[in-house]
Amino acid sequence: MSLPDTALRLRQLRAMVLARVLDERMLALYSAALLNGNVFTGKGQEAFSAAAGVHLRPGDVFAPCIRDQAGRVAFGEKPVDVARTYLAKPTGPMRGRDANVHRGRIVDGILPMISHLGAMLAVAAGVLMARKVRGELVGADTCVAAVAIGDGGTSAGAVHEALNVVSIEQLPFVLLVANNQLSYSTFNDRTYGCAHLVDRAQAYGIRGVAVDGTDPRDCLAVVGDAIWRARSGEGPQMVVASLLRLGGHGSHDDASYVPAEMKARYRDCLEVVAEQALADGVCSPVELDQIWDECRQQVQAAVEEARSEPEADPGREDWSARSVSDLTRFLPVHPEAR
């Protein structure tokens, strides 16, 4: 497995920084009572999430979880759409009907998240099955579906059912498990009994690999290898990253239940990526500062644009779930099935 090239590492770095800036800005808007709903940040998980987004490409499917802002922007989500959704603007991808992480853009392969953790595995598997039935999952360079979930979510029954299907069908499916040590406020020792979550891969007959989720360089290499294997016909893959959620479950939670000794074991991946980028010559100190400045400006412009747009008007809203044209672009229907 070769080391990631400089271009990929720069994309990962920029996605990580942009995600952190977006999360912090949404928290600021929440604190100012300008948002409805809650804010769930990916602080501490950006390296693993972004590693997936930069390796995905048009035609792939990404089902992010609540802490995958980095993967979202790396796969093409626009900051203005993030702001529009949090501010419940009808110009956003969810047309003002949701106010936090349940956003997506189906035509671009980003699936809107279902709150019941574990449910998205079956949705992504269903997309792949539809493409398989149509004969589209052929050749040595097919599309893939990447699904993100946390350690707690892996205990949902829907996860086991979906993994059984993708294993039997040998679908190009990659499960990205961010083991952030906490299922809300429940620690790993009360969540699963195996030595490591990656041990479960063998039970399903799929390949599993572990990675240090605080090491951006390793995340990029390991996740990229898993996506390449799935794309090349080696079947489903599972990647489990060990890291720590560097904050509460959401903006309502101060995470005071996390012991200091646990916090001391895990570094902030934003600090690590900066050290690695500078040490390896990926960018200079000046260029790193420029990336932060550009991301802050980008987020500021996105929020200003979204706030300037009109509010949703229920009396004028088109209440159809999705347009037929959008759905058929994503999952084309054969003429005989119309």
FITORGU-52386 format. One record per residue: residue in three letters; x, y, z of N, C-alpha, C in turn. Coordinates in steps of 0.001 Angstrom, whole numbers, padded with zeros to 6 digits, always signed. Example, Ala and Ser with C-alpha at 12.3 -4.5 7.8 and 13.67 -1.06 7.14 Angstrom:
ALA+013190-005690+007800+012300-004500+007800+013200-003300+007800
SER+012850-002250+007080+013670-001060+007140+012900+000030+007870
END
This chain:
MET+000849-001187+000000+000000+000000+000000+000885+001238+000000
SER+000796+002041-001040+001648+003218-001168+001100+004381-000343
LEU+001973+005306-000018+001549+006485+000722+000731+007400-000191
PRO-000237+008120+000360-001051+009030-000446-000199+010139-001049
ASP-000595+010606-002240+000178+011671-002870-000173+013028-002261
THR+000633+014025-002612+000489+015354-002020-000872+015974-002315
ALA-001376+015782-003520-002663+016368-003891-003783+015835-003004
LEU-003780+014525-002766-004805+013938-001898-004665+014452-000468
ARG-003453+014556+000002-003243+015024+001367-003693+016475+001534
LEU-003479+017292+000502-003955+018669+000559-005480+018726+000554
ARG-006108+017875-000236-007570+017825-000246-008108+017403+001110
GLN-007471+016401+001724-007890+015959+003049-007715+017085+004069
LEU-006561+017735+004033-006279+018829+004952-007319+019934+004824
ARG-007579+020357+003603-008547+021434+003394-009941+021023+003856
ALA-010343+019784+003584-011660+019313+004020-011763+019284+005535
MET-010691+018872+006207-010679+018838+007663-010822+020239+008251
VAL-010070+021176+007703-010128+022553+008197-011500+023166+007928
LEU-012003+022968+006709-013309+023523+006359-014402+022955+007253
ALA-014341+021658+007533-015332+021033+008407-015273+021607+009817
ARG-014054+021788+010335-013924+022346+011683-014487+023768+011740
VAL-014182+024565+010724-014686+025939+010693-016203+025954+010586
LEU-016754+025090+009740-018213+024998+009606-018860+024597+010925
ASP-018324+023568+011563-018888+023116+012836-018862+024224+013885
GLU-017737+024921+013968-017620+025987+014965-018588+027133+014662
ARG-018782+027421+013369-019715+028500+013014-021156+028093+013322
MET-021510+026837+013066-022860+026397+013392-023095+026429+014900
LEU-022076+026081+015683-022190+026175+017138-022398+027627+017571
ALA-021696+028558+016923-021849+029972+017257-023266+030458+016939
LEU-023803+030028+015807-025171+030399+015448-026172+029799+016426
TYR-025900+028570+016865-026765+027917+017854-026741+028696+019170
SER-025545+029091+019612-025411+029836+020857-026114+031190+020785
ALA-026199+031740+019578-026875+033012+019382-028369+032837+019134
ALA-028878+031629+019316-030297+031311+019132-030782+031602+017715
LEU-029896+031405+016734-030252+031637+015341-030566+030346+014590
LEU-030450+029212+015274-030731+027925+014649-031858+027212+015383
ASN-032628+026460+014633-033564+025520+015238-032865+024163+015325
GLY-033222+023362+016308-032609+022038+016418-031273+022097+017120
ASN-030441+021109+016862-029196+020929+017582-028024+020955+016609
VAL-026817+020940+017159-025603+020885+016344-024748+019728+016843
PHE-024360+018850+015938-023512+017703+016262-022210+017866+015485
THR-021120+018037+016183-019861+018319+015495-019010+017054+015331
GLY-018079+017133+014390-017166+016021+014136-015784+016267+014693
LYS-015674+017126+015703-014369+017477+016245-013634+016241+016748
GLY-012449+016006+016175-011659+014832+016525-011815+013684+015550
GLN-012811+013775+014663-013081+012695+013719-012870+013115+012266
GLU-012364+014316+012052-012255+014847+010691-011295+014068+009800
ALA-010207+013549+010367-009207+012857+009536-009804+011614+008892
PHE-010514+010836+009669-011113+009593+009181-012223+009889+008180
SER-013066+010853+008510-014177+011198+007633-013696+011753+006300
ALA-012755+012699+006343-012250+013303+005109-011537+012288+004240
ALA-010900+011296+004872-010191+010274+004103-011136+009527+003183
ALA-012376+009351+003615-013357+008693+002749-013785+009608+001619
GLY-014117+010857+001968-014630+011778+000964-013683+012033-000189
VAL-012382+012125+000094-011441+012439-000985-011228+011260-001925
HIS-011524+010048-001473-011331+008873-002335-012593+008508-003119
LEU-013721+009096-002754-014946+008850-003507-014964+009731-004747
ARG-015771+009341-005724-015815+010096-006971-017233+010085-007522
PRO-017534+010920-008515-018889+010958-009069-019379+009572-009465
GLY-020615+009277-009086-021186+007959-009326-021172+007089-008086
ASP-020305+007414-007118-020283+006695-005853-021419+007181-004960
VAL-021616+006463-003869-022644+006804-002901-021988+006986-001539
PHE-022372+008056-000834-021857+008305+000509-023029+008507+001449
ALA-023045+007726+002526-024066+007865+003556-023384+008308+004838
PRO-023285+009617+005062-022586+010121+006238-023408+009965+007506
CYS-022720+010000+008643-023396+009983+009935-023343+011393+010518
ILE-023634+011559+011798-023809+012899+012345-022506+013671+012489
ARG-021350+013002+012429-020071+013698+012630-019202+013667+011366
ASP-019834+013663+010222-019097+013509+008975-019124+014740+008096
GLN-019029+015916+008712-018948+017127+007904-017721+017124+007003
ALA-016614+016597+007505-015385+016567+006692-015556+015683+005467
GLY-016159+014518+005639-016391+013646+004503-017364+014248+003515
ARG-018352+014955+004023-019338+015603+003155-018671+016632+002233
VAL-017903+017551+002831-017309+018604+001987-016236+018023+001074
ALA-015552+016974+001528-014553+016336+000672-015204+015669-000530
PHE-016450+015240-000378-017183+014588-001469-017979+015599-002291
GLY-017918+016873-001913-018511+017888-002768-019633+018717-002179
GLU-020021+018486-000930-021080+019304-000353-020603+020754-000233
LYS-021473+021688-000587-021130+023100-000561-021456+023704+000802
PRO-020554+024521+001345-020835+025165+002640-022148+025938+002660
VAL-022526+026546+001539-023778+027298+001523-024974+026373+001732
ASP-024883+025129+001274-025968+024184+001508-026020+023744+002968
VAL-024853+023700+003620-024824+023423+005050-025555+024539+005787
ALA-025197+025786+005489-025816+026929+006150-027308+026995+005856
ARG-027684+026755+004619-029102+026809+004258-029919+025784+005027
THR-029362+024599+005213-030100+023564+005921-030232+023903+007400
TYR-029142+024289+008032-029203+024650+009452-030140+025838+009690
LEU-030210+026752+008735-031069+027924+008867-032467+027674+008310
ALA-032740+026441+007880-034060+026029+007384-034525+026867+006201
LYS-033610+027118+005279-033951+027898+004099-034482+026990+002977
PRO-035507+027436+002258-036058+026593+001181-035115+026434+000001
THR-034060+027224-000066-033082+027127-001145-032092+025987-000923
GLY-032107+025393+000265-031187+024305+000569-031652+022982+000000
PRO-030818+021965+000087-031157+020665-000499-032364+019994+000156
MET-032673+020346+001405-033837+019759+002085-035026+020715+002077
ARG-034877+021838+001379-035956+022806+001155-036580+023330+002453
GLY-035754+023488+003470-036222+024073+004715-036988+023131+005612
ARG-036933+021840+005329-037717+020872+006110-036906+020178+007187
ASP-035646+020483+007263-034812+019903+008309-033805+020959+008723
ALA-033283+020839+009924-032449+021921+010417-031108+021472+010962
ASN-030641+020285+010596-029276+019934+011016-028651+018895+010098
VAL-028389+017700+010603-027528+016765+009880-028259+015856+008895
HIS-029558+015942+008797-030310+015010+007961-030413+015494+006520
ARG-029359+016086+006045-029389+016648+004692-028597+015758+003732
GLY-028936+015883+002482-028218+015160+001447-028595+015717+000103
ARG-027952+015234-000910-028297+015614-002283-028203+014332-003097
ILE-029340+013698-003271-029386+012356-003839-028757+012295-005225
VAL-028984+013318-006036-028444+013280-007394-026920+013319-007409
ASP-026316+013788-006316-024854+013816-006221-024306+012643-005413
GLY-025186+011741-004998-024739+010548-004289-024620+010699-002788
ILE-025008+011848-002221-024989+012016-000764-026384+011714-000234
LEU-026507+010638+000532-027806+010203+001023-028172+010939+002303
PRO-029379+011505+002383-029812+012152+003627-029897+011128+004758
MET-029342+011485+005889-029233+010544+006992-030579+010292+007671
ILE-030829+009040+007999-031975+008652+008823-031490+008597+010264
SER-032255+009184+011175-031788+009285+012563-031585+007931+013227
HIS-032341+006938+012856-032178+005624+013468-030845+005043+013009
LEU-029855+005118+013884-028504+004725+013492-028472+003263+013072
GLY-027840+003013+011968-027789+001666+011406-028640+001537+010167
ALA-029641+002400+010038-030580+002287+008924-029937+002576+007577
MET-028905+003429+007562-028345+003848+006289-027564+002744+005578
LEU-027136+001715+006302-026440+000613+005642-027359-000057+004630
ALA-028589-000289+005026-029538-000946+004133-029897-000048+002954
VAL-029979+001255+003196-030299+002186+002103-029187+002170+001057
ALA-027950+002276+001507-026825+002261+000569-026721+000912-000132
ALA-026959-000162+000621-026934-001494+000006-028027-001619-001046
GLY-029167-001001-000784-030257-001037-001752-029909-000339-003049
VAL-029191+000784-002944-028738+001483-004154-027824+000569-004968
LEU-026903-000084-004274-025980-000987-004988-026717-002174-005590
MET-027686-002711-004859-028451-003849-005389-029219-003440-006649
ALA-029794-002229-006643-030507-001756-007833-029568-001668-009024
ARG-028363-001179-008768-027392-001073-009855-026909-002451-010288
LYS-026823-003377-009352-026414-004732-009706-027462-005398-010584
VAL-028734-005235-010233-029824-005823-011010-029825-005269-012436
ARG-029464-004010-012580-029418-003395-013909-028130-003733-014654
GLY-027240-004496-014025-026012-004897-014680-024942-003838-014704
GLU-025005-002886-013771-024058-001775-013772-022826-002032-012912
LEU-022873-003006-012018-021716-003296-011167-020840-004351-011824
VAL-020252-003958-012933-019414-004882-013686-018061-004243-013939
GLY-017114-005067-014273-015777-004561-014561-014943-004417-013311
ALA-013721-003967-013507-012765-003873-012397-012666-002463-011838
ASP-013625-001606-012179-013546-000221-011732-014958+000317-011525
THR-015709-000328-010642-017109-000004-010466-017290+001115-009441
CYS-018545+001533-009251-018849+002500-008206-018841+001788-006849
VAL-018754+002576-005793-018797+002018-004441-019796+002808-003607
ALA-020194+002210-002501-020996+002899-001493-020221+002877-000189
ALA-020024+004049+000398-019337+004165+001687-020343+004644+002720
VAL-020416+003938+003834-021375+004262+004886-020629+004500+006188
ALA-020895+005620+006827-020239+005965+008091-021173+005692+009258
ILE-020602+005206+010350-021384+004950+011561-020445+004988+012750
GLY-020990+005126+013938-020189+005120+015147-020177+003756+015805
ASP-019383+003626+016859-019286+002336+017545-020626+001915+018124
GLY-021381+002847+018689-022669+002493+019276-023666+002023+018240
GLY-023655+002682+017096-024596+002326+016045-024406+000936+015493
THR-023199+000383+015644-022956-000960+015105-023740-002034+015847
SER-024320-001692+016994-025106-002674+017747-026551-002747+017279
ALA-026942-001866+016369-028309-001889+015852-028528-003127+014989
GLY-029687-003705+015100-029990-004905+014330-029912-004680+012833
ALA-030274-003468+012390-030240-003169+010958-028839-003284+010386
VAL-027817-003019+011202-026437-003132+010748-026112-004577+010407
HIS-026488-005487+011278-026201-006909+011047-026934-007433+009811
GLU-028170-007028+009647-028939-007475+008486-028313-006975+007188
ALA-027924-005704+007183-027341-005137+005965-025988-005761+005647
LEU-025153-005969+006664-023843-006573+006418-023983-007995+005896
ASN-024994-008690+006350-025229-010042+005846-025547-010007+004355
VAL-026375-009048+003945-026757-008938+002536-025556-008541+001671
VAL-024800-007505+002090-023691-007051+001246-022616-008127+001139
SER-022489-008954+002193-021521-010038+002140-021956-011127+001168
ILE-023206-011525+001270-023726-012570+000378-023666-012125-001085
GLU-024039-010876-001328-024079-010350-002694-022729-009839-003174
GLN-021750-009781-002271-020407-009282-002603-020470-007909-003288
LEU-021157-007001-002613-021330-005657-003143-020095-004792-002854
PRO-019834-003805-003696-018700-002888-003469-019050-001872-002377
PHE-019004-002318-001162-019529-001601-000005-018420-001414+001022
VAL-018299-000190+001560-017275+000093+002574-017952+000659+003811
LEU-017813-000047+004935-018357+000431+006200-017252+001121+006984
LEU-017479+002372+007328-016505+003192+008044-016996+003380+009479
VAL-016354+002711+010414-016778+002760+011815-015853+003693+012593
ALA-016398+004805+013061-015634+005722+013899-015850+005320+015356
ASN-014897+004589+015893-015010+004171+017290-014503+005304+018170
ASN-015429+006188+018537-015038+007349+019346-015198+007091+020846
GLN-015282+005817+021211-015279+005344+022595-016593+005563+023331
LEU-017539+006267+022707-018753+006648+023417-019994+006468+022557
SER-021001+005820+023114-022332+005794+022519-023157+006791+023335
TYR-023113+008046+022907-023595+009173+023699-022743+009256+024963
SER-023198+008656+026085-022399+008674+027310-022091+007267+027813
THR-022304+006264+026960-022033+004873+027315-020709+004451+026704
PHE-019796+003929+027527-018461+003587+027056-018434+002204+026409
ASN-017350+001952+025675-017224+000718+024881-017474-000555+025669
ASP-017047-000599+026935-017170-001845+027689-018616-002221+027963
ARG-019545-001299+027743-020966-001594+027886-021675-001588+026530
THR-020892-001540+025464-021472-001464+024121-021248-002736+023314
TYR-020061-003320+023438-019785-004573+022730-018812-005402+023550
GLY-018850-006733+023311-018062-007650+024122-016829-008209+023451
CYS-016686-007994+022136-015499-008510+021448-014290-007642+021772
ALA-013104-008171+021498-011885-007432+021831-011789-006138+021043
HIS-012198-006167+019790-012143-004987+018924-013280-005088+017927
LEU-013883-003967+017587-015012-003995+016653-014652-004592+015300
VAL-013397-004432+014890-013003-004973+013594-013085-006493+013575
ASP-013096-007134+014757-013230-008584+014824-014543-009068+014217
ARG-015535-008203+014199-016841-008593+013666-016803-008838+012156
ALA-015853-008235+011469-015796-008386+010011-015692-009844+009613
GLN-014874-010594+010330-014665-012002+009997-015964-012792+010073
ALA-016822-012423+011026-018092-013144+011174-018984-012992+009952
TYR-018836-011885+009257-019642-011658+008056-018926-012104+006790
GLY-017696-012569+006923-016947-013000+005749-016455-011838+004915
ILE-016207-010702+005553-015694-009550+004816-014345-009129+005402
ARG-013613-008350+004640-012301-007894+005090-012452-006738+006070
GLY-011730-006810+007185-011760-005739+008163-010361-005276+008501
VAL-010181-003993+008748-008878-003449+009092-009080-002300+010081
ALA-008139-002158+010994-008189-001088+011982-007197+000005+011624
VAL-007486+001226+012076-006597+002353+011817-006664+003321+012986
ASP-005585+004040+013193-005550+005103+014191-006284+006310+013613
GLY-007463+006598+014120-008272+007666+013566-007757+009063+013841
THR-006725+009177+014679-006124+010493+014920-004955+010766+013993
ASP-004594+009793+013150-003460+009936+012240-003980+010152+010817
PRO-004017+011391+010344-004585+011677+009022-003902+010929+007882
ARG-002593+010811+007955-001854+010143+006886-002239+008666+006803
ASP-002320+007999+007955-002696+006592+007959-004151+006406+007544
CYS-005017+007303+007984-006427+007211+007589-006564+007287+006077
LEU-005835+008215+005477-005916+008397+004032-005473+007137+003299
ALA-004404+006520+003786-003882+005320+003132-004806+004115+003337
VAL-005253+003890+004561-006040+002693+004877-007439+002775+004272
VAL-008094+003925+004420-009433+004074+003846-009360+004029+002321
GLY-008347+004671+001760-008188+004632+000313-007992+003222-000206
ASP-007224+002425+000525-007002+001041+000122-008304+000237+000173
ALA-009113+000469+001225-010382-000257+001349-011333+000103+000209
ILE-011412+001391-000123-012290+001818-001220-011787+001257-002544
TRP-010469+001242-002732-009899+000673-003961-010227-000812-004060
ARG-010107-001536-002970-010413-002973-002993-011874-003232-003328
ALA-012767-002460-002719-014188-002626-003023-014470-002299-004479
ARG-013867-001249-004964-014065-000822-006354-013501-001837-007342
SER-012479-002561-006908-011795-003513-007797-012391-004914-007759
GLY-013495-005089-007036-014164-006380-007040-013815-007313-005901
GLU-013178-006787-004840-012808-007642-003711-013897-007736-002648
GLY-015064-007179-002924-016179-007320-002003-016186-006286-000899
PRO-017122-006437+000053-017292-005451+001117-016050-005325+002000
GLN-015880-004125+002529-014747-003806+003393-015263-003121+004667
MET-014556-003351+005773-014860-002641+007009-013582-001995+007528
VAL-013653-000706+007850-012526+000004+008443-012982+000576+009775
VAL-012270+000248+010844-012608+000737+012178-011502+001669+012653
ALA-011857+002900+012945-010890+003902+013392-011042+004147+014888
SER-009943+004102+015603-009945+004427+017032-009624+005900+017202
LEU-010496+006616+017873-010341+008049+018090-011214+008448+019273
LEU-011342+009731+019530-012187+010208+020613-013014+011384+020123
ARG-014263+011371+020477-015139+012512+020204-014709+013653+021124
LEU-014180+014729+020546-013616+015815+021355-014672+016857+021700
GLY-015713+016388+022324-016808+017266+022712-017976+016429+023165
GLY-019085+017071+023429-020272+016341+023842-020964+015675+022677
HIS-022014+014940+022991-022785+014281+021937-023354+015314+020969
GLY-023792+016422+021505-024301+017523+020699-024077+018824+021437
SER-024628+019908+020899-024396+021214+021502-025039+021356+022876
HIS-025895+020405+023234-026562+020437+024535-025776+019707+025620
ASP-024641+019094+025274-023946+018153+026152-022518+018630+026393
ASP-022107+018749+027676-020759+019233+027974-019722+018128+028115
ALA-020118+016864+027963-019200+015713+028014-018412+015654+029326
SER-019000+016115+030397-018315+016105+031692-018086+014697+032225
TYR-018743+013717+031634-018606+012330+032059-017369+011648+031470
VAL-016664+012299+030550-015464+011711+029949-014270+011949+030873
PRO-013628+010883+031362-012513+011059+032302-011303+011721+031652
ALA-010564+012458+032459-009400+013195+031956-008354+012269+031358
GLU-008184+011074+031961-007171+010155+031442-007519+009647+030049
MET-008808+009537+029740-009207+009153+028386-008913+010280+027407
LYS-009219+011497+027792-008935+012634+026922-007445+012745+026624
ALA-006619+012401+027599-005171+012539+027431-004602+011533+026444
ARG-005352+010456+026155-004835+009403+025262-005017+009731+023787
TYR-005830+010721+023483-006162+010994+022080-005846+012441+021719
ARG-005162+012615+020603-004834+013953+020124-005910+014465+019167
ASP-005937+015752+018996-006806+016382+018018-006179+016169+016637
CYS-006913+015552+015739-006348+015239+014417-006029+016493+013607
LEU-006640+017633+013938-006274+018878+013253-004858+019306+013619
GLU-004443+019047+014842-003070+019335+015230-002105+018380+014532
VAL-002506+017119+014457-001643+016108+013838-001474+016374+012346
VAL-002560+016710+011666-002468+016916+010213-001574+018108+009901
ALA-001606+019133+010742-000735+020284+010529+000729+019890+010697
GLU+001026+019129+011752+002397+018675+011981+002897+017817+010826
GLN+002067+016883+010379+002467+015988+009295+002660+016747+007992
ALA+001747+017659+007691+001831+018408+006440+003097+019262+006385
LEU+003427+019878+007500+004630+020708+007533+005892+019860+007494
ALA+005891+018747+008234+007074+017889+008283+007352+017217+006946
ASP+006290+016875+006200+006452+016161+004935+006504+017088+003727
GLY+006448+018378+003957+006524+019318+002844+005263+019393+002014
VAL+004136+018968+002576+002867+019058+001856+002474+020517+001671
CYS+002760+021329+002675+002520+022759+002573+003476+023484+003518
SER+003600+024774+003326+004443+025599+004190+003580+026206+005295
PRO+004206+026772+006333+003414+027448+007371+002519+028551+006805
VAL+003044+029297+005846+002255+030362+005233+001056+029780+004490
GLU+001285+028698+003741+000193+028062+002985-000847+027461+003923
LEU-000411+026936+005061-001355+026391+006038-002238+027506+006597
ASP-001642+028627+006917-002426+029769+007396-003401+030244+006333
GLN-002972+030207+005070-003850+030616+003976-005063+029699+003865
ILE-004857+028386+004066-005971+027436+004012-006995+027770+005090
TRP-006542+028035+006300-007463+028413+007376-008199+029703+007029
ASP-007485+030696+006531-008116+031969+006186-009152+031787+005080
GLU-008799+031019+004059-009729+030794+002949-010981+030061+003415
CYS-010817+029089+004294-011971+028341+004800-012872+029234+005645
ARG-012269+030085+006467-013074+031015+007270-013854+031974+006372
GLN-013199+032459+005330-013872+033372+004408-014998+032658+003661
GLN-014732+031424+003268-015733+030640+002546-016971+030404+003409
VAL-016755+030066+004673-017880+029814+005573-018628+031108+005872
GLN-017887+032194+006084-018530+033480+006336-019425+033878+005167
ALA-018913+033723+003947-019697+034068+002759-020931+033174+002635
ALA-020774+031880+002949-021890+030943+002859-022997+031311+003836
VAL-022619+031634+005065-023619+031991+006084-024317+033291+005703
GLU-023569+034276+005235-024172+035544+004830-025146+035352+003674
GLU-024762+034519+002711-025655+034261+001573-026931+033575+002040
ALA-026800+032556+002887-027973+031826+003357-028888+032720+004197
ARG-028298+033554+005056-029117+034408+005914-029860+035478+005118
SER-029337+035822+003951-029974+036852+003123-031151+036309+002322
GLU-031287+035010+002268-032335+034390+001448-033658+034326+002206
PRO-034768+034243+001470-036093+034257+002124-036335+033015+002973
GLU-037206+033181+003949-037599+032060+004800-038570+031157+004024
ALA-038718+029936+004502-039680+029006+003891-041106+029515+004115
ASP-041937+029351+003112-043345+029747+003202-044193+028495+003014
PRO-044724+027934+004113-045493+026679+004003-046665+026780+003043
GLY-047242+027975+002900-048393+028132+002017-048050+028049+000545
ARG-046788+028256+000234-046368+028206-001167-045481+027007-001486
GLU-045217+026186-000501-044282+025072-000657-044869+023953-001517
ASP-044023+023376-002357-044384+022155-003087-044056+020992-002156
TRP-045080+020302-001673-044873+019289-000629-044580+017897-001164
SER-044284+017781-002463-043872+016477-002989-042551+016077-002350
ALA-042372+014778-002128-041167+014301-001437-039911+014598-002242
ARG-039857+014118-003462-038742+014393-004371-039308+014489-005778
SER-038630+015221-006624-039079+015289-008007-038730+013986-008715
VAL-039583+013583-009635-039332+012359-010405-038029+012473-011178
SER-037735+013656-011696-036511+013822-012483-035274+013611-011619
ASP-035311+014094-010371-034173+013901-009472-033939+012422-009210
LEU-035011+011715-008891-034869+010299-008541-034437+009461-009730
THR-034965+009751-010901-034598+008940-012059-033186+009244-012531
ARG-032696+010433-012246-031289+010723-012562-030360+009890-011681
PHE-030785+009683-010425-029942+008935-009493-030106+007426-009685
LEU-031363+006982-009837-031657+005573-010071-032542+005463-011298
PRO-031971+005545-012489-032781+005537-013718-033723+004338-013785
VAL-034929+004605-014220-035933+003551-014334-035978+003051-015767
HIS-035980+001725-015934-036073+001181-017284-037414+001542-017903
PRO-037454+001792-019199-038702+002209-019862-039858+001253-019593
GLU-039588-000057-019566-040681-001015-019369-041237-000982-017944
ALA-040501-000313-017026-040966-000271-015643-041733+001026-015341
ARG-041816+001925-016317-042477+003210-016068-043988+003022-015989
END
